[in-house]
């Protein structure tokens, strides 16, 4: 009985964290989009940020929210935004 309860709790927590990531991706994309026009980056940095932003959106749409957040956080790092 305890194992069943533990398994159910683990399933709930796992799905809750996926939902949290899913809801964060659009917020992160919006922050990147807002920072891009005023960013002082080299052409290669700008290209990399745009590539990572697109990658993040593709992963988000595919339901791969951990991968999406990883790409978006790299882009935010280049832009120096939190």
N, CA, C and O atoms as a GROMACS GRO file, in nm:
protein
  328
    1UNK      N    1   0.082  -0.120   0.000
    1UNK     CA    2   0.000   0.000   0.000
    1UNK      C    3   0.086   0.126   0.000
    1UNK      O    4   0.056   0.222  -0.071
    2UNK      N    5   0.193   0.125   0.080
    2UNK     CA    6   0.281   0.241   0.086
    2UNK      C    7   0.350   0.263  -0.048
    2UNK      O    8   0.369   0.377  -0.091
    3UNK      N    9   0.386   0.154  -0.114
    3UNK     CA   10   0.453   0.166  -0.244
    3UNK      C   11   0.360   0.229  -0.347
    3UNK      O   12   0.402   0.312  -0.428
    4UNK      N   13   0.234   0.189  -0.343
    4UNK     CA   14   0.136   0.244  -0.437
    4UNK      C   15   0.117   0.394  -0.412
    4UNK      O   16   0.111   0.473  -0.507
    5UNK      N   17   0.108   0.432  -0.287
    5UNK     CA   18   0.092   0.574  -0.252
    5UNK      C   19   0.215   0.654  -0.296
    5UNK      O   20   0.203   0.765  -0.347
    6UNK      N   21   0.332   0.596  -0.274
    6UNK     CA   22   0.456   0.662  -0.314
    6UNK      C   23   0.462   0.678  -0.465
    6UNK      O   24   0.501   0.784  -0.515
    7UNK      N   25   0.425   0.576  -0.538
    7UNK     CA   26   0.427   0.581  -0.684
    7UNK      C   27   0.329   0.686  -0.735
    7UNK      O   28   0.359   0.759  -0.830
    8UNK      N   29   0.213   0.694  -0.674
    8UNK     CA   30   0.113   0.793  -0.714
    8UNK      C   31   0.165   0.935  -0.687
    8UNK      O   32   0.149   1.024  -0.770
    9UNK      N   33   0.227   0.954  -0.572
    9UNK     CA   34   0.283   1.085  -0.538
    9UNK      C   35   0.394   1.123  -0.635
    9UNK      O   36   0.401   1.238  -0.680
   10UNK      N   37   0.480   1.030  -0.668
   10UNK     CA   38   0.588   1.056  -0.763
   10UNK      C   39   0.533   1.095  -0.899
   10UNK      O   40   0.586   1.185  -0.964
   11UNK      N   41   0.428   1.028  -0.943
   11UNK     CA   42   0.366   1.060  -1.073
   11UNK      C   43   0.308   1.202  -1.072
   11UNK      O   44   0.323   1.276  -1.170
   12UNK      N   45   0.243   1.238  -0.964
   12UNK     CA   46   0.184   1.372  -0.953
   12UNK      C   47   0.293   1.479  -0.954
   12UNK      O   48   0.280   1.580  -1.023
   13UNK      N   49   0.399   1.458  -0.879
   13UNK     CA   50   0.507   1.556  -0.872
   13UNK      C   51   0.579   1.569  -1.006
   13UNK      O   52   0.617   1.680  -1.046
   14UNK      N   53   0.597   1.459  -1.075
   14UNK     CA   54   0.662   1.463  -1.206
   14UNK      C   55   0.579   1.541  -1.306
   14UNK      O   56   0.632   1.624  -1.380
   15UNK      N   57   0.450   1.516  -1.309
   15UNK     CA   58   0.366   1.588  -1.404
   15UNK      C   59   0.354   1.735  -1.366
   15UNK      O   60   0.343   1.820  -1.454
   16UNK      N   61   0.356   1.766  -1.239
   16UNK     CA   62   0.349   1.906  -1.196
   16UNK      C   63   0.473   1.982  -1.239
   16UNK      O   64   0.464   2.098  -1.279
   17UNK      N   65   0.590   1.918  -1.231
   17UNK     CA   66   0.712   1.987  -1.272
   17UNK      C   67   0.714   2.008  -1.423
   17UNK      O   68   0.767   2.109  -1.470
   18UNK      N   69   0.659   1.915  -1.499
   18UNK     CA   70   0.650   1.932  -1.644
   18UNK      C   71   0.562   2.050  -1.680
   18UNK      O   72   0.592   2.127  -1.770
   19UNK      N   73   0.451   2.064  -1.608
   19UNK     CA   74   0.360   2.175  -1.630
   19UNK      C   75   0.429   2.307  -1.595
   19UNK      O   76   0.411   2.407  -1.666
   20UNK      N   77   0.505   2.308  -1.488
   20UNK     CA   78   0.576   2.430  -1.449
   20UNK      C   79   0.675   2.471  -1.557
   20UNK      O   80   0.683   2.589  -1.591
   21UNK      N   81   0.751   2.375  -1.610
   21UNK     CA   82   0.844   2.405  -1.719
   21UNK      C   83   0.769   2.454  -1.841
   21UNK      O   84   0.812   2.549  -1.907
   22UNK      N   85   0.658   2.389  -1.872
   22UNK     CA   86   0.581   2.426  -1.991
   22UNK      C   87   0.533   2.570  -1.982
   22UNK      O   88   0.531   2.642  -2.082
   23UNK      N   89   0.496   2.612  -1.863
   23UNK     CA   90   0.447   2.749  -1.845
   23UNK      C   91   0.560   2.850  -1.842
   23UNK      O   92   0.537   2.969  -1.868
   24UNK      N   93   0.682   2.807  -1.812
   24UNK     CA   94   0.796   2.899  -1.806
   24UNK      C   95   0.852   2.931  -1.943
   24UNK      O   96   0.901   3.042  -1.965
   25UNK      N   97   0.845   2.837  -2.035
   25UNK     CA   98   0.907   2.855  -2.166
   25UNK      C   99   0.858   2.983  -2.236
   25UNK      O  100   0.941   3.063  -2.278
   26UNK      N  101   0.728   3.004  -2.249
   26UNK     CA  102   0.682   3.125  -2.317
   26UNK      C  103   0.728   3.253  -2.246
   26UNK      O  104   0.757   3.354  -2.312
   27UNK      N  105   0.734   3.249  -2.115
   27UNK     CA  106   0.780   3.365  -2.039
   27UNK      C  107   0.927   3.395  -2.071
   27UNK      O  108   0.965   3.511  -2.088
   28UNK      N  109   1.007   3.290  -2.080
   28UNK     CA  110   1.149   3.307  -2.112
   28UNK      C  111   1.167   3.357  -2.255
   28UNK      O  112   1.251   3.443  -2.280
   29UNK      N  113   1.088   3.303  -2.349
   29UNK     CA  114   1.096   3.348  -2.488
   29UNK      C  115   1.060   3.496  -2.498
   29UNK      O  116   1.122   3.571  -2.573
   30UNK      N  117   0.959   3.536  -2.424
   30UNK     CA  118   0.915   3.676  -2.424
   30UNK      C  119   1.026   3.768  -2.370
   30UNK      O  120   1.048   3.877  -2.423
   31UNK      N  121   1.096   3.723  -2.266
   31UNK     CA  122   1.205   3.802  -2.209
   31UNK      C  123   1.319   3.818  -2.310
   31UNK      O  124   1.377   3.926  -2.323
   32UNK      N  125   1.348   3.711  -2.382
   32UNK     CA  126   1.453   3.716  -2.485
   32UNK      C  127   1.411   3.812  -2.596
   32UNK      O  128   1.489   3.896  -2.640
   33UNK      N  129   1.287   3.798  -2.642
   33UNK     CA  130   1.235   3.885  -2.749
   33UNK      C  131   1.241   4.032  -2.709
   33UNK      O  132   1.270   4.118  -2.792
   34UNK      N  133   1.212   4.061  -2.583
   34UNK     CA  134   1.214   4.200  -2.535
   34UNK      C  135   1.357   4.255  -2.529
   34UNK      O  136   1.378   4.374  -2.551
   35UNK      N  137   1.453   4.169  -2.498
   35UNK     CA  138   1.592   4.214  -2.482
   35UNK      C  139   1.666   4.226  -2.616
   35UNK      O  140   1.761   4.304  -2.626
   36UNK      N  141   1.624   4.152  -2.716
   36UNK     CA  142   1.697   4.149  -2.844
   36UNK      C  143   1.714   4.286  -2.911
   36UNK      O  144   1.825   4.319  -2.952
   37UNK      N  145   1.609   4.367  -2.923
   37UNK     CA  146   1.626   4.494  -2.997
   37UNK      C  147   1.729   4.589  -2.937
   37UNK      O  148   1.794   4.663  -3.011
   38UNK      N  149   1.746   4.587  -2.806
   38UNK     CA  150   1.839   4.681  -2.743
   38UNK      C  151   1.971   4.615  -2.701
   38UNK      O  152   2.054   4.678  -2.635
   39UNK      N  153   1.990   4.489  -2.740
   39UNK     CA  154   2.111   4.416  -2.702
   39UNK      C  155   2.232   4.465  -2.781
   39UNK      O  156   2.223   4.491  -2.901
   40UNK      N  157   2.343   4.478  -2.713
   40UNK     CA  158   2.470   4.517  -2.776
   40UNK      C  159   2.555   4.392  -2.790
   40UNK      O  160   2.639   4.361  -2.706
   41UNK      N  161   2.532   4.320  -2.900
   41UNK     CA  162   2.600   4.194  -2.925
   41UNK      C  163   2.671   4.197  -3.059
   41UNK      O  164   2.636   4.275  -3.148
   42UNK      N  165   2.771   4.112  -3.072
   42UNK     CA  166   2.835   4.096  -3.202
   42UNK      C  167   2.738   4.022  -3.294
   42UNK      O  168   2.639   3.965  -3.247
   43UNK      N  169   2.767   4.022  -3.420
   43UNK     CA  170   2.680   3.953  -3.517
   43UNK      C  171   2.672   3.804  -3.486
   43UNK      O  172   2.566   3.743  -3.497
   44UNK      N  173   2.784   3.745  -3.447
   44UNK     CA  174   2.783   3.601  -3.416
   44UNK      C  175   2.704   3.572  -3.288
   44UNK      O  176   2.634   3.471  -3.280
   45UNK      N  177   2.714   3.660  -3.189
   45UNK     CA  178   2.636   3.641  -3.067
   45UNK      C  179   2.487   3.656  -3.095
   45UNK      O  180   2.406   3.578  -3.045
   46UNK      N  181   2.451   3.755  -3.176
   46UNK     CA  182   2.311   3.776  -3.211
   46UNK      C  183   2.256   3.653  -3.284
   46UNK      O  184   2.144   3.609  -3.258
   47UNK      N  185   2.335   3.601  -3.374
   47UNK     CA  186   2.295   3.482  -3.449
   47UNK      C  187   2.275   3.363  -3.355
   47UNK      O  188   2.179   3.287  -3.369
   48UNK      N  189   2.365   3.347  -3.260
   48UNK     CA  190   2.356   3.237  -3.163
   48UNK      C  191   2.232   3.251  -3.075
   48UNK      O  192   2.162   3.153  -3.050
   49UNK      N  193   2.204   3.371  -3.028
   49UNK     CA  194   2.086   3.395  -2.945
   49UNK      C  195   1.959   3.361  -3.023
   49UNK      O  196   1.869   3.295  -2.971
   50UNK      N  197   1.953   3.406  -3.147
   50UNK     CA  198   1.834   3.378  -3.229
   50UNK      C  199   1.819   3.229  -3.255
   50UNK      O  200   1.707   3.177  -3.256
   51UNK      N  201   1.931   3.160  -3.277
   51UNK     CA  202   1.927   3.015  -3.298
   51UNK      C  203   1.878   2.944  -3.173
   51UNK      O  204   1.793   2.855  -3.181
   52UNK      N  205   1.931   2.983  -3.057
   52UNK     CA  206   1.890   2.921  -2.931
   52UNK      C  207   1.744   2.951  -2.899
   52UNK      O  208   1.672   2.865  -2.848
   53UNK      N  209   1.700   3.072  -2.929
   53UNK     CA  210   1.560   3.110  -2.906
   53UNK      C  211   1.468   3.022  -2.991
   53UNK      O  212   1.367   2.972  -2.942
   54UNK      N  213   1.502   3.003  -3.118
   54UNK     CA  214   1.422   2.919  -3.208
   54UNK      C  215   1.424   2.774  -3.162
   54UNK      O  216   1.322   2.705  -3.166
   55UNK      N  217   1.540   2.728  -3.120
   55UNK     CA  218   1.555   2.592  -3.068
   55UNK      C  219   1.465   2.572  -2.945
   55UNK      O  220   1.398   2.469  -2.932
   56UNK      N  221   1.466   2.670  -2.858
   56UNK     CA  222   1.383   2.663  -2.738
   56UNK      C  223   1.236   2.654  -2.772
   56UNK      O  224   1.162   2.576  -2.710
   57UNK      N  225   1.192   2.731  -2.869
   57UNK     CA  226   1.051   2.727  -2.908
   57UNK      C  227   1.015   2.593  -2.972
   57UNK      O  228   0.908   2.538  -2.946
   58UNK      N  229   1.105   2.540  -3.055
   58UNK     CA  230   1.082   2.410  -3.118
   58UNK      C  231   1.068   2.301  -3.012
   58UNK      O  232   0.977   2.218  -3.018
   59UNK      N  233   1.159   2.301  -2.916
   59UNK     CA  234   1.152   2.200  -2.807
   59UNK      C  235   1.024   2.217  -2.726
   59UNK      O  236   0.960   2.119  -2.690
   60UNK      N  237   0.987   2.342  -2.699
   60UNK     CA  238   0.864   2.368  -2.622
   60UNK      C  239   0.743   2.310  -2.694
   60UNK      O  240   0.660   2.243  -2.632
   61UNK      N  241   0.732   2.336  -2.823
   61UNK     CA  242   0.618   2.286  -2.900
   61UNK      C  243   0.616   2.134  -2.908
   61UNK      O  244   0.510   2.074  -2.922
   62UNK      N  245   0.734   2.072  -2.898
   62UNK     CA  246   0.744   1.926  -2.901
   62UNK      C  247   0.723   1.864  -2.762
   62UNK      O  248   0.725   1.742  -2.748
   63UNK      N  249   0.702   1.949  -2.661
   63UNK     CA  250   0.681   1.898  -2.526
   63UNK      C  251   0.809   1.866  -2.452
   63UNK      O  252   0.805   1.805  -2.346
   64UNK      N  253   0.923   1.906  -2.507
   64UNK     CA  254   1.054   1.879  -2.445
   64UNK      C  255   1.096   2.004  -2.366
   64UNK      O  256   1.183   2.080  -2.408
   65UNK      N  257   1.032   2.023  -2.252
   65UNK     CA  258   1.048   2.148  -2.179
   65UNK      C  259   1.184   2.163  -2.111
   65UNK      O  260   1.232   2.275  -2.096
   66UNK      N  261   1.245   2.055  -2.070
   66UNK     CA  262   1.379   2.065  -2.011
   66UNK      C  263   1.479   2.113  -2.116
   66UNK      O  264   1.562   2.200  -2.089
   67UNK      N  265   1.470   2.055  -2.237
   67UNK     CA  266   1.558   2.096  -2.345
   67UNK      C  267   1.530   2.241  -2.386
   67UNK      O  268   1.622   2.318  -2.416
   68UNK      N  269   1.403   2.277  -2.386
   68UNK     CA  270   1.364   2.413  -2.419
   68UNK      C  271   1.426   2.512  -2.321
   68UNK      O  272   1.485   2.612  -2.361
   69UNK      N  273   1.411   2.484  -2.194
   69UNK     CA  274   1.465   2.574  -2.092
   69UNK      C  275   1.617   2.582  -2.100
   69UNK      O  276   1.674   2.688  -2.075
   70UNK      N  277   1.683   2.471  -2.133
   70UNK     CA  278   1.829   2.474  -2.145
   70UNK      C  279   1.872   2.569  -2.256
   70UNK      O  280   1.963   2.649  -2.237
   71UNK      N  281   1.807   2.560  -2.372
   71UNK     CA  282   1.841   2.648  -2.484
   71UNK      C  283   1.808   2.793  -2.451
   71UNK      O  284   1.887   2.883  -2.478
   72UNK      N  285   1.692   2.816  -2.393
   72UNK     CA  286   1.651   2.952  -2.360
   72UNK      C  287   1.741   3.015  -2.254
   72UNK      O  288   1.772   3.134  -2.261
   73UNK      N  289   1.785   2.935  -2.157
   73UNK     CA  290   1.875   2.988  -2.054
   73UNK      C  291   2.013   3.022  -2.112
   73UNK      O  292   2.076   3.117  -2.067
   74UNK      N  293   2.059   2.945  -2.212
   74UNK     CA  294   2.185   2.979  -2.279
   74UNK      C  295   2.171   3.114  -2.349
   74UNK      O  296   2.260   3.199  -2.342
   75UNK      N  297   2.058   3.133  -2.418
   75UNK     CA  298   2.033   3.259  -2.488
   75UNK      C  299   2.029   3.375  -2.388
   75UNK      O  300   2.086   3.481  -2.413
   76UNK      N  301   1.962   3.354  -2.276
   76UNK     CA  302   1.954   3.458  -2.174
   76UNK      C  303   2.093   3.489  -2.118
   76UNK      O  304   2.122   3.604  -2.086
   77UNK      N  305   2.176   3.388  -2.106
   77UNK     CA  306   2.312   3.410  -2.057
   77UNK      C  307   2.392   3.499  -2.149
   77UNK      O  308   2.465   3.588  -2.104
   78UNK      N  309   2.379   3.476  -2.279
   78UNK     CA  310   2.449   3.560  -2.376
   78UNK      C  311   2.398   3.704  -2.369
   78UNK      O  312   2.474   3.799  -2.383
   79UNK      N  313   2.268   3.718  -2.346
   79UNK     CA  314   2.207   3.851  -2.337
   79UNK      C  315   2.228   3.918  -2.201
   79UNK      O  316   2.195   4.035  -2.183
   80UNK      N  317   2.283   3.843  -2.105
   80UNK     CA  318   2.302   3.892  -1.968
   80UNK      C  319   2.169   3.933  -1.903
   80UNK      O  320   2.161   4.038  -1.838
   81UNK      N  321   2.066   3.852  -1.922
   81UNK     CA  322   1.940   3.877  -1.852
   81UNK      C  323   1.913   3.759  -1.759
   81UNK      O  324   1.954   3.646  -1.785
   82UNK      N  325   1.843   3.790  -1.652
   82UNK     CA  326   1.813   3.687  -1.552
   82UNK      C  327   1.687   3.614  -1.584
   82UNK      O  328   1.647   3.524  -1.511
   0.00000   0.00000   0.00000
